[in-house]
Amino acid sequence: MSKNRDVLFGSTLGERIAMAPPALSNNWYNVQKFGYNGAVGSSAYETIWDGGGVYAYAGTPGTAAVTSDDTDDNTGTVQVFGLDDSYNLVDETLTIGGGAGSQTFSRVFRAVLKTANTGNSNVGTLTVTVDSTAVAKILPTYGQTLMAVYTVPAGYTGYMIQLDIGSSKDLENEVVLRTKDIANGNVWNTKSFISTRGGFTEKTFKLPLVINEKTDIEVFAKASATSSVSAGFEMIVEKQD
């Protein structure tokens, strides 16, 4: 951690962030990721995201397109957020049911409905596709992805400060926070493991979990019987000196 340490990790984090001078606040941003999986099973771990099952990354960086399973959504727009093929932060607004955009994405970690063709929300499930892979979904009426997935961009370091888990049933849950660092063999490593039973569980990292640039982050879960599970995490992401 660099010169920003005292501002970012004081005794009251929120107050320290609020008081940060503009010149310093340009060096970092905060990330709040939240995800949902409506049918986590007992046989295998699943990513906490609205697509269900294990999240799949695009095999090859490419342009993104957005489609809906209900044509009433066509001509609405969605803003897609992620990283380009050099792991730099990028975003692009695309037309639902239109062609692919012009921006190359290697990672997509958020999509937000910007305009709706019918009413004020999406009618069907919206799917963002890169390289023929569904990399993000927006469930009907939600207007935003629910995916506990993120990748730290090039030139930045992440500092995770909290992990949250919720379950709809009073069942045993095993929850794994895992990361895949491109500079460390590009393999998945478990960074936190939580066993819990139903309800809501919150883990605060009193010593922030340091996550290198170009590192994928996911929350995984398995339940003793099928149930819906939500999860999220909060991070400070700092620009490297």
MARLO-84488 format. One record per residue (C-alpha): residue number from 1; residue in three letters; x, y, z. Coordinates in Angstrom, 1 decimal. Layout:
N
(kelum NUM,"ala",(X,Y,Z))
...
END
This chain:
241
(kelum 1,"met",(0.0,0.0,0.0))
(kelum 2,"ser",(1.3,3.5,-0.8))
(kelum 3,"lys",(0.8,7.0,0.4))
(kelum 4,"asn",(-3.0,6.5,0.4))
(kelum 5,"arg",(-2.9,4.2,3.4))
(kelum 6,"asp",(-3.9,6.7,6.1))
(kelum 7,"val",(-6.8,8.0,4.2))
(kelum 8,"leu",(-8.2,4.7,3.0))
(kelum 9,"phe",(-7.8,2.6,6.1))
(kelum 10,"gly",(-8.4,4.8,9.1))
(kelum 11,"ser",(-10.4,3.8,12.1))
(kelum 12,"thr",(-13.7,4.7,10.3))
(kelum 13,"leu",(-13.3,3.8,6.6))
(kelum 14,"gly",(-16.4,5.7,5.4))
(kelum 15,"glu",(-15.4,8.9,7.1))
(kelum 16,"arg",(-11.8,8.6,5.7))
(kelum 17,"ile",(-13.2,8.2,2.2))
(kelum 18,"ala",(-15.5,11.1,2.5))
(kelum 19,"met",(-12.7,13.4,3.7))
(kelum 20,"ala",(-10.2,12.4,1.0))
(kelum 21,"pro",(-9.0,15.4,-0.9))
(kelum 22,"pro",(-9.8,15.4,-4.7))
(kelum 23,"ala",(-6.1,14.9,-5.7))
(kelum 24,"leu",(-6.0,11.8,-3.7))
(kelum 25,"ser",(-9.5,10.4,-4.5))
(kelum 26,"asn",(-8.5,10.4,-8.2))
(kelum 27,"asn",(-6.1,7.5,-7.4))
(kelum 28,"trp",(-8.8,5.1,-6.2))
(kelum 29,"tyr",(-12.4,4.0,-6.6))
(kelum 30,"asn",(-14.7,1.8,-4.7))
(kelum 31,"val",(-16.4,-1.4,-5.9))
(kelum 32,"gln",(-19.6,-2.9,-4.5))
(kelum 33,"lys",(-20.5,-6.2,-6.1))
(kelum 34,"phe",(-23.6,-8.1,-5.4))
(kelum 35,"gly",(-24.8,-11.4,-6.9))
(kelum 36,"tyr",(-27.7,-13.9,-6.8))
(kelum 37,"asn",(-28.1,-17.5,-7.8))
(kelum 38,"gly",(-31.7,-18.7,-7.4))
(kelum 39,"ala",(-30.9,-22.5,-7.4))
(kelum 40,"val",(-27.6,-23.3,-5.7))
(kelum 41,"gly",(-27.5,-27.1,-5.4))
(kelum 42,"ser",(-25.7,-29.6,-3.2))
(kelum 43,"ser",(-23.7,-31.6,-5.8))
(kelum 44,"ala",(-21.2,-28.9,-6.9))
(kelum 45,"tyr",(-20.2,-25.4,-6.3))
(kelum 46,"glu",(-21.8,-22.7,-8.4))
(kelum 47,"thr",(-20.9,-19.0,-9.0))
(kelum 48,"ile",(-23.2,-16.5,-7.3))
(kelum 49,"trp",(-24.5,-14.9,-10.5))
(kelum 50,"asp",(-27.8,-14.6,-12.2))
(kelum 51,"gly",(-26.9,-17.0,-15.0))
(kelum 52,"gly",(-26.7,-20.0,-12.6))
(kelum 53,"gly",(-24.0,-22.7,-12.6))
(kelum 54,"val",(-20.3,-22.0,-13.0))
(kelum 55,"tyr",(-19.6,-18.6,-14.6))
(kelum 56,"ala",(-17.7,-18.9,-17.9))
(kelum 57,"tyr",(-15.3,-16.2,-19.2))
(kelum 58,"ala",(-15.1,-15.4,-22.9))
(kelum 59,"gly",(-12.5,-17.6,-24.4))
(kelum 60,"thr",(-11.2,-14.9,-26.7))
(kelum 61,"pro",(-11.6,-11.1,-26.3))
(kelum 62,"gly",(-14.3,-9.7,-28.6))
(kelum 63,"thr",(-17.1,-7.3,-29.2))
(kelum 64,"ala",(-20.3,-7.6,-27.1))
(kelum 65,"ala",(-23.9,-7.9,-28.2))
(kelum 66,"val",(-27.1,-7.8,-26.1))
(kelum 67,"thr",(-30.2,-9.9,-26.8))
(kelum 68,"ser",(-33.5,-10.6,-25.0))
(kelum 69,"asp",(-35.7,-13.6,-24.8))
(kelum 70,"asp",(-38.7,-11.2,-25.2))
(kelum 71,"thr",(-38.8,-9.1,-28.3))
(kelum 72,"asp",(-40.6,-6.3,-26.4))
(kelum 73,"asp",(-37.2,-5.4,-25.0))
(kelum 74,"asn",(-35.7,-4.8,-28.5))
(kelum 75,"thr",(-34.4,-1.2,-29.2))
(kelum 76,"gly",(-33.8,-0.6,-25.5))
(kelum 77,"thr",(-30.2,0.1,-24.4))
(kelum 78,"val",(-27.8,-1.5,-22.0))
(kelum 79,"gln",(-24.5,-0.2,-20.7))
(kelum 80,"val",(-21.9,-2.9,-20.4))
(kelum 81,"phe",(-18.9,-2.5,-18.1))
(kelum 82,"gly",(-15.7,-4.6,-18.1))
(kelum 83,"leu",(-12.1,-4.7,-19.3))
(kelum 84,"asp",(-10.5,-4.6,-22.8))
(kelum 85,"asp",(-7.9,-7.0,-24.1))
(kelum 86,"ser",(-5.2,-5.1,-22.2))
(kelum 87,"tyr",(-7.3,-5.3,-19.0))
(kelum 88,"asn",(-8.1,-1.6,-19.0))
(kelum 89,"leu",(-11.5,-0.4,-17.8))
(kelum 90,"val",(-14.0,0.1,-20.6))
(kelum 91,"asp",(-17.7,0.5,-21.1))
(kelum 92,"glu",(-20.1,0.7,-24.0))
(kelum 93,"thr",(-23.8,1.3,-24.5))
(kelum 94,"leu",(-25.5,-1.3,-26.8))
(kelum 95,"thr",(-28.9,-1.6,-28.3))
(kelum 96,"ile",(-30.9,-4.7,-27.3))
(kelum 97,"gly",(-31.5,-6.9,-30.4))
(kelum 98,"gly",(-29.0,-4.8,-32.4))
(kelum 99,"gly",(-25.6,-5.7,-33.7))
(kelum 100,"ala",(-22.4,-6.1,-31.8))
(kelum 101,"gly",(-20.6,-3.0,-30.6))
(kelum 102,"ser",(-17.1,-1.8,-31.5))
(kelum 103,"gln",(-15.5,-2.1,-28.1))
(kelum 104,"thr",(-13.4,-5.2,-27.4))
(kelum 105,"phe",(-14.1,-6.9,-24.0))
(kelum 106,"ser",(-11.9,-9.6,-22.3))
(kelum 107,"arg",(-14.0,-9.3,-19.2))
(kelum 108,"val",(-17.6,-8.2,-18.4))
(kelum 109,"phe",(-18.5,-7.7,-14.8))
(kelum 110,"arg",(-21.6,-5.5,-14.9))
(kelum 111,"ala",(-24.5,-4.4,-17.2))
(kelum 112,"val",(-27.1,-1.9,-16.5))
(kelum 113,"leu",(-30.4,-1.2,-18.4))
(kelum 114,"lys",(-30.3,2.5,-19.6))
(kelum 115,"thr",(-33.5,2.8,-21.6))
(kelum 116,"ala",(-36.5,0.4,-21.8))
(kelum 117,"asn",(-38.6,-0.1,-24.9))
(kelum 118,"thr",(-41.7,-1.1,-22.8))
(kelum 119,"gly",(-42.4,0.7,-19.5))
(kelum 120,"asn",(-39.5,1.3,-17.2))
(kelum 121,"ser",(-37.9,-2.1,-16.9))
(kelum 122,"asn",(-36.8,-5.1,-19.0))
(kelum 123,"val",(-39.6,-7.5,-19.7))
(kelum 124,"gly",(-37.4,-10.6,-20.5))
(kelum 125,"thr",(-34.0,-11.9,-19.6))
(kelum 126,"leu",(-31.2,-9.8,-21.2))
(kelum 127,"thr",(-28.0,-11.6,-22.2))
(kelum 128,"val",(-24.7,-10.0,-23.0))
(kelum 129,"thr",(-22.6,-12.2,-25.2))
(kelum 130,"val",(-18.9,-12.1,-26.0))
(kelum 131,"asp",(-17.2,-14.7,-28.2))
(kelum 132,"ser",(-20.5,-16.8,-28.2))
(kelum 133,"thr",(-20.3,-16.9,-24.4))
(kelum 134,"ala",(-23.0,-15.5,-22.1))
(kelum 135,"val",(-20.9,-13.2,-19.9))
(kelum 136,"ala",(-23.7,-11.3,-18.2))
(kelum 137,"lys",(-27.5,-11.5,-17.7))
(kelum 138,"ile",(-30.2,-9.2,-16.5))
(kelum 139,"leu",(-33.2,-11.0,-15.1))
(kelum 140,"pro",(-36.7,-9.7,-15.9))
(kelum 141,"thr",(-37.5,-6.3,-14.2))
(kelum 142,"tyr",(-34.2,-6.1,-12.4))
(kelum 143,"gly",(-32.5,-3.6,-14.7))
(kelum 144,"gln",(-29.0,-4.6,-13.5))
(kelum 145,"thr",(-26.8,-7.7,-13.4))
(kelum 146,"leu",(-26.5,-9.6,-10.1))
(kelum 147,"met",(-23.0,-11.1,-10.3))
(kelum 148,"ala",(-20.5,-11.6,-7.5))
(kelum 149,"val",(-17.7,-11.5,-10.1))
(kelum 150,"tyr",(-15.1,-8.8,-10.7))
(kelum 151,"thr",(-11.6,-8.5,-12.3))
(kelum 152,"val",(-9.0,-5.9,-11.0))
(kelum 153,"pro",(-7.9,-3.8,-14.0))
(kelum 154,"ala",(-4.3,-3.4,-15.1))
(kelum 155,"gly",(-2.4,-0.8,-13.1))
(kelum 156,"tyr",(-4.5,-1.1,-10.0))
(kelum 157,"thr",(-4.5,-3.1,-6.8))
(kelum 158,"gly",(-7.7,-4.2,-5.0))
(kelum 159,"tyr",(-8.2,-4.2,-1.2))
(kelum 160,"met",(-11.2,-6.2,-0.2))
(kelum 161,"ile",(-12.8,-5.1,3.1))
(kelum 162,"gln",(-16.0,-7.1,3.4))
(kelum 163,"leu",(-17.7,-10.3,2.1))
(kelum 164,"asp",(-21.5,-10.9,2.5))
(kelum 165,"ile",(-23.6,-14.0,2.2))
(kelum 166,"gly",(-27.4,-14.6,2.4))
(kelum 167,"ser",(-29.5,-17.7,2.0))
(kelum 168,"ser",(-33.3,-18.0,1.6))
(kelum 169,"lys",(-33.5,-21.3,3.5))
(kelum 170,"asp",(-32.3,-22.6,6.9))
(kelum 171,"leu",(-29.8,-24.9,5.3))
(kelum 172,"glu",(-26.0,-25.5,5.5))
(kelum 173,"asn",(-24.0,-23.5,3.0))
(kelum 174,"glu",(-20.4,-23.6,2.1))
(kelum 175,"val",(-19.2,-20.3,0.6))
(kelum 176,"val",(-15.8,-19.8,-1.1))
(kelum 177,"leu",(-14.2,-16.5,-2.1))
(kelum 178,"arg",(-11.7,-17.4,-4.8))
(kelum 179,"thr",(-9.3,-15.5,-7.1))
(kelum 180,"lys",(-7.3,-16.2,-10.2))
(kelum 181,"asp",(-4.2,-14.1,-10.6))
(kelum 182,"ile",(-2.8,-14.0,-14.2))
(kelum 183,"ala",(0.7,-13.4,-12.7))
(kelum 184,"asn",(0.5,-16.3,-10.3))
(kelum 185,"gly",(0.0,-19.3,-12.7))
(kelum 186,"asn",(-3.5,-18.1,-13.7))
(kelum 187,"val",(-5.1,-20.8,-11.4))
(kelum 188,"trp",(-7.9,-20.5,-8.8))
(kelum 189,"asn",(-6.9,-20.0,-5.2))
(kelum 190,"thr",(-9.3,-20.0,-2.2))
(kelum 191,"lys",(-9.0,-16.7,-0.2))
(kelum 192,"ser",(-11.8,-17.2,2.3))
(kelum 193,"phe",(-14.0,-20.2,3.2))
(kelum 194,"ile",(-17.2,-19.7,5.2))
(kelum 195,"ser",(-19.6,-22.4,6.6))
(kelum 196,"thr",(-22.9,-21.0,7.6))
(kelum 197,"arg",(-26.5,-22.0,8.1))
(kelum 198,"gly",(-29.2,-19.9,6.5))
(kelum 199,"gly",(-29.8,-16.2,7.1))
(kelum 200,"phe",(-27.2,-13.5,6.6))
(kelum 201,"thr",(-23.4,-13.7,7.3))
(kelum 202,"glu",(-21.0,-10.9,7.1))
(kelum 203,"lys",(-17.2,-11.2,7.1))
(kelum 204,"thr",(-15.1,-8.0,7.6))
(kelum 205,"phe",(-11.5,-8.2,6.7))
(kelum 206,"lys",(-9.8,-6.3,9.5))
(kelum 207,"leu",(-6.7,-6.6,7.5))
(kelum 208,"pro",(-7.8,-5.9,3.9))
(kelum 209,"leu",(-7.3,-8.8,1.4))
(kelum 210,"val",(-4.8,-7.5,-1.2))
(kelum 211,"ile",(-5.7,-8.5,-4.8))
(kelum 212,"asn",(-3.3,-7.9,-7.6))
(kelum 213,"glu",(-4.0,-6.4,-11.0))
(kelum 214,"lys",(-5.5,-8.6,-13.7))
(kelum 215,"thr",(-7.0,-11.0,-11.0))
(kelum 216,"asp",(-10.4,-12.5,-11.4))
(kelum 217,"ile",(-12.6,-12.6,-8.3))
(kelum 218,"glu",(-15.7,-14.9,-7.7))
(kelum 219,"val",(-17.9,-16.0,-4.9))
(kelum 220,"phe",(-18.8,-19.7,-5.1))
(kelum 221,"ala",(-21.3,-21.6,-3.0))
(kelum 222,"lys",(-22.8,-25.0,-2.3))
(kelum 223,"ala",(-25.9,-25.8,-0.2))
(kelum 224,"ser",(-27.2,-28.9,1.6))
(kelum 225,"ala",(-30.3,-28.7,-0.5))
(kelum 226,"thr",(-31.3,-26.5,-3.4))
(kelum 227,"ser",(-31.8,-22.9,-2.3))
(kelum 228,"ser",(-31.3,-19.3,-3.5))
(kelum 229,"val",(-28.1,-17.7,-2.3))
(kelum 230,"ser",(-27.0,-14.0,-2.5))
(kelum 231,"ala",(-23.4,-12.8,-2.0))
(kelum 232,"gly",(-21.4,-9.6,-2.4))
(kelum 233,"phe",(-18.2,-8.0,-1.6))
(kelum 234,"glu",(-16.8,-4.4,-1.1))
(kelum 235,"met",(-13.4,-3.3,-2.3))
(kelum 236,"ile",(-11.2,-0.2,-2.5))
(kelum 237,"val",(-9.3,-0.3,-5.8))
(kelum 238,"glu",(-6.1,1.9,-5.9))
(kelum 239,"lys",(-4.1,3.1,-8.8))
(kelum 240,"gln",(-0.5,1.9,-8.6))
(kelum 241,"asp",(2.3,4.4,-8.3))
END
